[in-house]
Amino acid sequence: MVSTTFIIYLFQCRLITVHNKMGKKTESGF
């Protein structure tokens, strides 16, 4: 359970960073 939660945490952090990079280029995209 702990490992699964840790993986989800890292996955969410990566999604946030990717979304921020994409958002700067195309804000109307999302």
C-alpha positions as YAML, in Angstrom:
chain: A
units: angstrom
residues:
- id: 1
  name: MET
  ca: [0.00, 0.00, 0.00]
- id: 2
  name: VAL
  ca: [2.79, 2.38, 0.93]
- id: 3
  name: SER
  ca: [4.63, 1.80, -2.35]
- id: 4
  name: THR
  ca: [1.43, 2.30, -4.34]
- id: 5
  name: THR
  ca: [0.72, 5.60, -2.60]
- id: 6
  name: PHE
  ca: [4.30, 6.72, -3.23]
- id: 7
  name: ILE
  ca: [4.05, 5.90, -6.94]
- id: 8
  name: ILE
  ca: [0.75, 7.81, -7.20]
- id: 9
  name: TYR
  ca: [2.37, 10.77, -5.43]
- id: 10
  name: LEU
  ca: [5.27, 10.84, -7.89]
- id: 11
  name: PHE
  ca: [2.87, 10.42, -10.83]
- id: 12
  name: GLN
  ca: [0.77, 13.38, -9.69]
- id: 13
  name: CYS
  ca: [3.87, 15.55, -9.22]
- id: 14
  name: ARG
  ca: [5.03, 14.72, -12.74]
- id: 15
  name: LEU
  ca: [1.57, 15.48, -14.18]
- id: 16
  name: ILE
  ca: [1.60, 18.86, -12.44]
- id: 17
  name: THR
  ca: [5.04, 19.76, -13.81]
- id: 18
  name: VAL
  ca: [4.11, 18.66, -17.34]
- id: 19
  name: HIS
  ca: [0.79, 20.53, -17.14]
- id: 20
  name: ASN
  ca: [2.59, 23.69, -16.02]
- id: 21
  name: LYS
  ca: [5.07, 23.47, -18.91]
- id: 22
  name: MET
  ca: [2.30, 22.81, -21.43]
- id: 23
  name: GLY
  ca: [0.05, 25.48, -19.87]
- id: 24
  name: LYS
  ca: [2.67, 28.18, -20.43]
- id: 25
  name: LYS
  ca: [2.80, 27.39, -24.15]
- id: 26
  name: THR
  ca: [-0.90, 26.75, -24.72]
- id: 27
  name: GLU
  ca: [-3.24, 27.98, -22.00]
- id: 28
  name: SER
  ca: [-6.37, 27.50, -24.12]
- id: 29
  name: GLY
  ca: [-5.37, 23.88, -24.85]
- id: 30
  name: PHE
  ca: [-6.67, 22.67, -21.49]
...
